[in-house]
Amino acid sequence: MTTDDTRFLPLLANRDLDAPLAWRAGVPVSARQFLADVARFAPTLPPEGDAVNLCGDRYAFAVSLGAALVRGRASMLPPDARPDTIARLLESRGSPLFAHTDASHIQTPGIERLLLEGLAGPAGDAPVDVPRIDAGMHAASLLTSGSTGVPQPHAKTWRTLVGDVAVAVKRLCRVLERPSLEGLTLVATVPVQHSYGLESSVLLAMLGGAIFESGRPFFPADVAKTLASVPRPRALVTTPFHLKTLLLSGIELPPVDLILSATAPLSPQLALQAEQAMGGVLLEIYGSTESGQVATRRTTDNEIWETFGEIRVHAEPSADGGPERFVFSGDFMPEPTPMADVLELLDDRRFRLFGRANDLIHVAGRRSSLAHLNFHLNSIPGVDDGAFWLPDEVADGVVRPVAFVVAPTLSAGQIIAALRQRLEPVFVPRRVVQVKSFPREGTGKLTVRALREFALAQLAEDDTPVQMAHAVPDDHPVFAGHFPGQPLLPGALVLAEVMEAIRRVPALVARLGEHPTLAAAKFLAPVRPGAVLSIELNPETGASRGVRFDVRCDGVVAVTGRWTGVPESGR
């Protein structure tokens, strides 16, 4: 029979109410002050409806969450406060909604808005008793990231959230060799509305005994300043994208005791660099919005993930006859939950992660995943950020990936040469596109939809120089006849590679038409087996509709020339 102790769970873990629960702009906020703010704001909630928590400040977010729980209301956690996001949320809900925000400029059309002001004032006659929440109540609805499609809401009970944090606390205490998380301050670069940002900042403090810093530093200088503003022991809660940006900045970083990373696999090299730069233990968290956090790994030790608590994982056949799926169950999880990833199970608690199931790609009969390709692309020294993309169209019946990179100091040829050392030849891109940045979300994720729109926009640029590269196989059959003892690639095949490169850029195809003319070509240096051809295409400006090209081999121009299209009057 269910007892009252399990039917109701506390809003805060057992802790000293006069010790800090949060830091706001360098000022500590006690748990007693937090309870006073929750007690003050809870009665101001409308008589019915769930809360849309739009607070950017983590302390304001926590007060909104606590006030809603005390009143028996759920909190909706959208990924952003854009009007279209709010409109979709309103359309999807049958019950009334109201919005909590800590910023007066945020508008919520169609939803009553409550502004949280005057927080963290004197506790006064704050209650001593910690409120107890119905464990089975709908506490929050988290939205999936949308990295693999359209974001979907997932309801969480208070019991599930409490259990989710409890298993994480045990693991973190084991890693840190501490009896509890008391006194550990969490500085997070991740939005609190994201499942990882919620679990590893506000909830890890409220339910796990830690302390959270209320801001969300984004730029490296702000992260360093925020870390320095809070006492040790302290932890940095971040993502691979944010962590790499932080380490590349060259800013001196304060020492930390723990680094948490999630949302994408981290390379061992970056993990080691982070531990050396900040002195703390780096732990990766694996999970999803649907499942919560389910496993961790110490990246600098090995690549094996270990599940939390009593969580187990098993493989089962897919219902639609597709690849097998991997299902996690047990402990705080209310029901078995399949993951959208491909795993290698070592036993029912340990596994290797290979990437998303819908991330798998097939090129010329070989299989890999975009996550695997991105991992190696971002491991190249000089690549600040990068992503592979698979076009919808194919050339010669074969889909060939395109690599987009932020790498100001590297050429396309250098990137191709580095990838040749890391990838099978069929996955080495024919085209590398230099970009200034990617349209990443606050968590550092790059969604499928955002990448596709970004890639198509980049490839449609009309007058931007295009760079791509192509590796010449050592065993190309043409070398047998050109020429024994001194093999070289015939000029006609080099020009064919240039034309194939042009055909991969829609804007250049539109410029030259279906039947372009080779107006000029100079062959200046031989192309030998194993060479990497760096092809640069420069659309001519003005009235001309031509495209100039240079083909470099080991930095030397091997072929240069110009293609022209049929004049508009002759088409």
C-alpha positions in Angstrom: 0.0 0.0 0.0 1.3 3.5 -0.9 2.4 5.4 2.2 2.2 9.1 2.7 6.0 9.3 2.6 6.0 8.0 -1.0 2.9 9.8 -2.1 4.3 13.2 -1.3 7.9 14.2 -1.9 9.6 17.5 -0.7 10.2 20.5 -2.9 13.7 20.8 -1.5 16.1 18.1 -0.4 17.1 18.0 3.3 19.5 20.9 3.7 20.4 23.9 5.9 17.7 26.4 5.1 20.0 29.3 5.9 22.8 28.1 3.6 22.9 29.2 -0.1 20.6 27.5 -2.6 21.6 30.0 -5.4 24.0 32.8 -6.2 22.6 35.9 -8.0 25.2 38.4 -9.3 27.6 37.3 -6.6 25.1 37.4 -3.8 24.0 34.2 -2.0 20.3 33.4 -1.8 19.3 31.0 1.0 16.9 28.2 0.8 14.8 30.0 3.3 14.6 33.0 1.0 13.6 30.7 -1.8 10.7 29.2 0.2 9.6 32.7 1.1 9.5 33.7 -2.6 7.6 30.6 -3.5 5.1 31.2 -0.7 4.6 34.8 -1.8 4.1 34.1 -5.6 2.1 30.9 -5.4 -1.2 32.7 -4.4 -0.8 35.1 -7.4 -1.3 32.3 -9.9 -4.6 32.5 -11.8 -7.4 30.2 -10.5 -6.8 27.6 -13.2 -4.3 26.7 -15.9 -0.7 25.5 -16.2 2.3 27.8 -16.2 4.5 28.5 -19.3 7.9 29.1 -17.6 9.8 31.6 -19.8 12.2 32.9 -17.1 15.8 33.2 -18.2 17.2 33.8 -14.8 17.6 30.3 -13.1 16.4 31.6 -9.7 13.3 33.2 -11.1 12.7 29.9 -13.0 13.0 27.9 -9.8 10.6 30.2 -8.0 8.0 29.9 -10.9 8.5 26.1 -10.9 8.1 25.9 -7.1 5.0 28.2 -7.0 3.3 26.1 -9.7 4.1 22.8 -7.9 2.7 24.2 -4.6 -0.5 25.1 -6.4 -0.7 21.7 -8.1 0.0 23.1 -11.6 2.3 21.8 -14.3 5.1 23.9 -15.9 5.4 24.0 -19.7 9.1 24.5 -20.7 9.3 25.7 -24.4 12.7 26.0 -26.0 12.3 29.7 -26.5 9.9 32.6 -26.1 9.2 33.4 -29.7 5.6 34.3 -30.5 5.2 31.4 -33.0 6.5 29.0 -30.3 4.0 30.3 -27.8 1.2 30.1 -30.4 2.0 26.5 -31.2 2.0 25.6 -27.5 -1.3 27.3 -27.0 -2.8 25.4 -30.0 -1.6 22.1 -28.7 -3.1 22.5 -25.2 -6.7 21.9 -24.3 -6.4 23.5 -20.9 -5.8 27.2 -20.1 -2.2 28.5 -19.8 -0.5 31.5 -18.2 3.1 32.7 -18.6 5.7 33.4 -16.0 8.6 35.7 -17.1 11.3 37.8 -15.5 11.7 40.1 -18.5 9.2 42.8 -19.2 9.9 42.9 -23.0 8.8 39.3 -23.6 5.3 39.3 -25.0 2.9 36.3 -24.8 0.0 36.9 -27.3 -3.1 35.1 -26.2 -1.7 34.1 -22.8 -1.9 36.0 -19.5 1.5 37.1 -18.4 2.8 37.3 -14.8 6.1 39.2 -14.2 8.2 37.9 -11.4 9.7 40.9 -9.6 11.2 41.6 -6.2 12.8 38.2 -5.8 15.4 37.2 -3.2 14.3 39.9 -0.8 14.4 39.6 3.0 13.1 36.2 4.1 11.1 37.7 7.0 8.8 35.2 8.5 9.6 32.6 5.9 8.1 29.1 6.5 10.4 26.6 8.1 8.5 23.6 6.7 9.4 22.5 3.2 6.3 22.0 1.0 5.6 18.4 0.0 4.4 17.8 -3.5 2.1 15.0 -4.8 4.7 12.6 -6.3 2.3 11.5 -9.1 1.3 15.0 -10.2 2.2 16.3 -13.7 5.1 18.5 -12.7 6.6 19.6 -16.0 6.4 19.1 -19.8 9.7 19.2 -21.5 10.1 19.4 -25.3 12.6 17.3 -27.3 15.4 19.3 -28.9 14.2 18.9 -32.4 17.7 17.7 -33.5 16.0 14.8 -35.4 12.7 16.4 -36.3 9.8 18.4 -34.9 10.0 19.0 -31.1 7.6 16.9 -29.1 6.4 17.6 -25.5 7.0 15.0 -22.8 5.2 15.1 -19.4 7.2 14.3 -16.2 5.8 13.6 -12.8 7.4 15.0 -9.7 8.4 11.4 -8.7 10.2 10.9 -12.0 12.1 14.2 -11.7 13.1 13.4 -8.0 14.3 10.0 -9.0 16.2 11.3 -12.0 18.2 13.6 -9.8 18.7 11.0 -7.1 20.6 8.6 -9.3 22.8 11.4 -10.7 23.7 12.6 -7.2 25.0 9.1 -6.3 27.1 8.9 -9.4 28.5 12.5 -9.0 29.4 11.8 -5.3 31.2 8.6 -6.3 33.2 10.4 -9.0 34.0 13.4 -6.7 34.7 11.1 -3.7 32.4 13.3 -1.6 29.7 12.2 0.8 27.2 14.7 -0.7 27.0 17.6 -3.1 26.6 20.1 -0.3 28.4 23.3 -1.1 29.0 22.5 -4.8 28.1 25.5 -7.0 26.8 24.8 -10.5 27.6 27.3 -13.3 25.6 26.3 -16.4 25.9 27.5 -20.0 22.8 25.5 -21.0 19.2 27.0 -21.0 17.2 25.8 -18.0 14.2 25.0 -20.1 16.3 22.2 -21.8 16.0 18.8 -20.0 19.8 18.6 -19.4 19.9 22.3 -18.2 17.0 21.6 -15.8 18.3 18.3 -14.4 21.9 19.5 -14.0 21.4 23.0 -12.6 18.1 24.0 -10.8 16.9 20.4 -10.0 20.4 19.2 -9.0 20.4 22.0 -6.4 16.8 21.8 -5.2 16.7 18.0 -5.0 20.4 17.1 -4.8 21.8 19.5 -2.2 24.0 21.6 -4.6 23.9 25.3 -5.3 23.2 26.9 -8.7 24.4 30.2 -10.1 21.4 32.0 -11.5 22.8 33.4 -14.8 23.5 31.8 -18.1 27.0 32.9 -19.2 27.5 32.4 -23.0 30.7 34.1 -24.1 34.0 32.7 -22.9 34.9 35.8 -20.9 31.5 35.7 -19.2 31.9 32.0 -18.3 35.3 32.7 -16.8 34.0 35.7 -14.8 31.0 33.8 -13.5 33.1 30.8 -12.4 35.5 33.1 -10.6 32.5 34.8 -8.8 31.4 31.7 -6.9 33.4 29.8 -4.3 34.8 26.3 -4.7 33.9 23.5 -5.0 32.3 24.5 -8.3 31.2 22.7 -11.4 30.8 23.8 -15.0 27.7 22.4 -16.7 28.1 22.8 -20.5 28.0 21.2 -23.9 30.8 20.1 -26.4 30.2 23.1 -28.6 30.3 25.6 -25.7 33.3 23.8 -24.2 35.3 23.9 -27.4 34.6 27.6 -27.9 35.7 28.2 -24.3 39.0 26.4 -24.7 39.8 27.9 -28.1 39.3 31.4 -26.7 42.6 31.3 -24.9 41.1 32.9 -21.8 42.6 31.8 -18.5 40.0 29.8 -16.8 39.4 29.4 -13.0 39.9 25.9 -11.6 36.8 23.8 -11.3 36.2 20.5 -9.5 33.7 19.0 -12.0 32.9 19.5 -15.6 29.6 18.1 -16.9 29.0 17.8 -20.7 25.9 16.5 -22.6 23.8 16.9 -25.8 26.5 15.3 -28.1 29.5 12.9 -27.7 32.8 14.6 -26.7 36.1 13.7 -28.2 38.7 12.2 -25.8 41.2 14.9 -27.0 38.8 17.8 -26.0 37.9 16.1 -22.7 41.6 15.8 -21.8 42.2 19.4 -22.8 39.3 20.6 -20.6 40.5 18.6 -17.6 44.1 20.0 -18.0 42.8 23.6 -18.5 40.4 23.6 -15.5 41.8 20.8 -13.3 38.4 19.1 -12.7 37.0 15.7 -13.5 35.0 15.7 -16.8 31.9 13.5 -16.9 29.6 13.1 -19.9 25.9 12.5 -19.4 23.8 10.4 -21.8 20.1 10.6 -22.0 17.1 12.1 -23.8 14.1 14.3 -23.1 12.0 11.2 -23.2 14.1 9.1 -20.8 15.9 11.6 -18.6 19.6 11.1 -17.9 20.4 7.4 -17.9 24.2 6.9 -18.1 27.6 8.6 -17.8 31.2 8.0 -18.8 34.6 9.4 -17.7 35.7 10.3 -21.2 39.4 10.5 -20.5 39.3 7.0 -19.0 37.5 5.0 -21.7 34.6 5.1 -24.2 32.2 2.9 -22.2 29.0 4.3 -20.8 27.6 3.0 -17.5 23.9 3.3 -16.6 22.7 5.1 -13.5 21.3 3.3 -10.5 19.2 0.2 -11.4 18.6 1.3 -15.0 19.1 -1.6 -17.5 19.3 -1.6 -21.3 18.5 -4.3 -23.8 18.1 -4.6 -27.6 14.8 -5.7 -29.2 13.6 -6.0 -32.8 12.0 -3.0 -34.3 8.2 -3.3 -34.8 8.5 -2.2 -38.5 11.2 -4.7 -39.4 14.0 -2.1 -39.4 17.2 -2.1 -37.3 17.0 -3.2 -33.7 16.3 -0.6 -31.1 17.8 -0.2 -27.7 15.4 0.2 -24.7 16.2 1.6 -21.2 14.1 0.7 -18.2 14.1 0.6 -14.4 14.8 2.8 -11.5 13.0 6.2 -11.8 11.8 5.6 -15.4 8.0 5.1 -15.4 8.1 2.9 -18.5 10.7 1.3 -20.9 12.0 3.9 -23.3 13.7 3.3 -26.6 16.5 5.5 -27.6 17.1 6.9 -31.1 20.7 5.8 -31.1 22.7 2.8 -32.2 24.5 1.1 -29.3 26.9 -1.8 -28.8 25.9 -3.5 -25.6 28.7 -5.0 -23.5 26.1 -6.1 -20.8 22.8 -4.7 -19.5 24.6 -1.8 -17.9 27.5 -0.9 -20.1 27.6 0.1 -23.8 29.3 2.0 -26.6 27.5 4.8 -28.5 27.7 4.9 -32.3 25.2 7.7 -33.0 21.6 8.3 -33.9 19.7 5.5 -35.7 18.3 8.1 -38.2 21.8 9.5 -38.5 23.2 6.5 -40.4 24.2 7.1 -43.9 25.1 4.8 -46.8 27.6 5.9 -49.5 28.8 3.6 -52.3 27.7 0.5 -50.2 29.5 1.6 -47.1 27.8 2.6 -43.8 28.7 5.3 -41.3 26.9 8.0 -39.3 26.9 11.8 -39.5 27.8 11.9 -35.8 30.9 9.8 -36.6 31.9 12.0 -39.5 31.3 15.2 -37.5 33.4 13.8 -34.7 36.4 13.4 -36.9 35.9 16.7 -38.7 35.8 18.6 -35.4 38.9 16.7 -34.2 41.1 18.4 -36.9 43.3 21.1 -35.4 42.2 24.4 -36.8 38.5 23.5 -37.3 36.6 25.6 -34.8 33.3 24.1 -35.8 32.1 21.8 -38.6 29.2 19.7 -39.8 28.6 17.1 -42.6 25.4 17.3 -44.7 24.0 14.9 -47.1 22.3 16.6 -50.1 19.0 15.4 -51.4 20.3 15.2 -55.0 22.9 12.6 -56.1 25.6 12.8 -58.7 26.4 9.7 -60.9 23.9 7.7 -58.7 26.0 8.3 -55.6 25.1 10.6 -52.6 28.3 12.5 -51.6 28.5 14.3 -48.3 29.4 18.0 -48.1 31.4 19.4 -45.2 30.7 22.9 -43.8 33.4 24.3 -41.6 34.5 27.3 -39.6 38.2 27.0 -40.1 39.8 30.4 -41.0 43.4 29.1 -41.0 42.8 26.0 -43.2 42.2 25.5 -46.8 39.7 23.0 -48.2 42.6 20.8 -49.4 44.2 20.7 -45.9 40.8 19.6 -44.4 40.4 16.9 -47.0 43.9 15.7 -46.4 43.3 15.5 -42.7 40.0 13.6 -43.3 41.7 11.1 -45.5 43.7 10.0 -42.5 40.6 9.5 -40.5 37.8 8.3 -42.8 37.2 5.7 -45.4 37.6 7.2 -48.9 33.9 7.1 -49.8 33.1 9.4 -46.8 35.8 12.0 -47.6 33.8 15.0 -49.0 34.3 16.3 -52.5 33.3 19.7 -51.3 34.3 21.7 -48.2 32.4 25.0 -47.7 33.9 27.7 -45.4 31.3 29.5 -43.3 31.5 32.1 -40.5 29.2 30.3 -38.1 26.3 27.8 -37.8 22.7 28.4 -36.7 23.1 26.5 -33.5 20.6 26.6 -30.6 21.3 27.7 -27.1 22.3 24.2 -26.2 24.8 24.1 -29.0 22.7 21.7 -31.0 22.3 22.0 -34.8 18.9 20.6 -35.7 18.3 18.7 -38.9 15.9 21.3 -40.3 18.3 24.2 -39.4 21.3 22.5 -41.0 19.3 21.7 -44.2 18.1 25.3 -44.6 21.5 26.6 -43.8 23.2 24.3 -46.3 20.9 25.1 -49.1 21.3 28.8 -48.5 25.1 28.5 -48.5 25.1 26.4 -51.7 22.9 29.0 -53.4 25.3 31.9 -52.9 25.8 33.3 -56.4 29.1 35.3 -56.4 30.9 33.6 -53.5 34.1 31.8 -54.3 33.7 28.0 -53.8 36.4 25.7 -52.5 36.2 21.9 -52.6 38.7 19.1 -52.7 39.1 15.7 -54.3 41.6 13.0 -53.5 43.2 11.2 -56.4 43.3 7.4 -55.6 46.7 5.7 -55.8 45.1 2.9 -57.8 43.2 4.9 -60.3 43.1 2.7 -63.5 44.1 5.6 -65.7 47.6 5.6 -64.2 48.4 2.2 -65.9 48.7 4.0 -69.3 49.7 7.5 -68.2 52.6 6.8 -68.1 54.6 3.8 -67.0 57.2 4.8 -64.4 55.9 8.4 -64.4 52.1 8.1 -63.8 50.0 11.3 -64.0 46.3 12.2 -64.2 45.3 13.3 -67.7 44.2 16.9 -68.1 40.8 15.8 -69.4 40.1 14.0 -66.1 41.2 17.1 -64.1 38.7 19.2 -66.1 36.1 16.6 -65.5 36.6 17.0 -61.8 36.2 20.7 -62.1 32.9 20.3 -64.0 31.6 17.8 -61.4 32.5 20.4 -58.7 30.5 23.0 -60.7 27.5 20.8 -61.0 27.4 20.5 -57.2 26.7 24.2 -56.8 23.1 25.1 -58.0 24.0 28.8 -58.5 26.9 27.9 -60.8 24.8 25.5 -62.8 22.2 28.2 -63.3 25.0 30.6 -64.3 26.6 28.4 -66.9 23.5 26.5 -68.2 23.3 22.9 -69.3 26.1 23.0 -71.9 29.0 25.2 -70.7 32.0 25.9 -72.9 35.6 25.5 -71.9 37.0 29.0 -72.8 40.5 28.5 -71.6 42.7 26.0 -69.7 46.4 26.0 -68.8 48.1 22.9 -67.5 51.0 24.1 -65.3 52.0 21.1 -63.1 51.5 17.3 -63.2 48.9 15.6 -60.9 50.4 12.4 -59.4 48.8 9.4 -57.6 47.6 10.2 -54.1 47.4 13.9 -54.7 44.7 16.1 -53.2 43.2 18.4 -55.7 42.0 21.7 -54.2 39.4 23.2 -56.6 38.5 26.9 -56.3 35.7 28.3 -58.4 35.3 32.0 -58.8 32.1 33.4 -60.4 33.0 36.3 -62.6 31.3 39.6 -61.8 29.7 42.1 -64.1 28.1 41.1 -67.4 30.1 38.0 -67.8 28.5 34.7 -66.9 31.7 32.8 -66.6 33.4 30.8 -63.8 37.2 30.9 -63.4 38.8 28.0 -61.8 42.2 27.1 -60.2 43.1 23.5 -59.3 46.0 23.3 -56.8 48.0 20.2 -55.9 50.0 20.5 -52.7 49.7 24.3 -52.9 50.9 24.6 -56.5 48.5 25.6 -59.3 48.3 22.6 -61.6 45.5 23.7 -63.9 43.8 27.1 -64.3 41.1 28.2 -66.7 37.6 29.4 -67.4 34.2 28.0 -68.2 31.5 30.1 -69.9 27.8 29.7 -70.4 25.6 30.3 -73.4 24.8 34.1 -73.5 21.2 34.9 -72.5 20.4 36.0 -76.1 21.5 32.6 -77.4 19.4 30.5 -75.1 
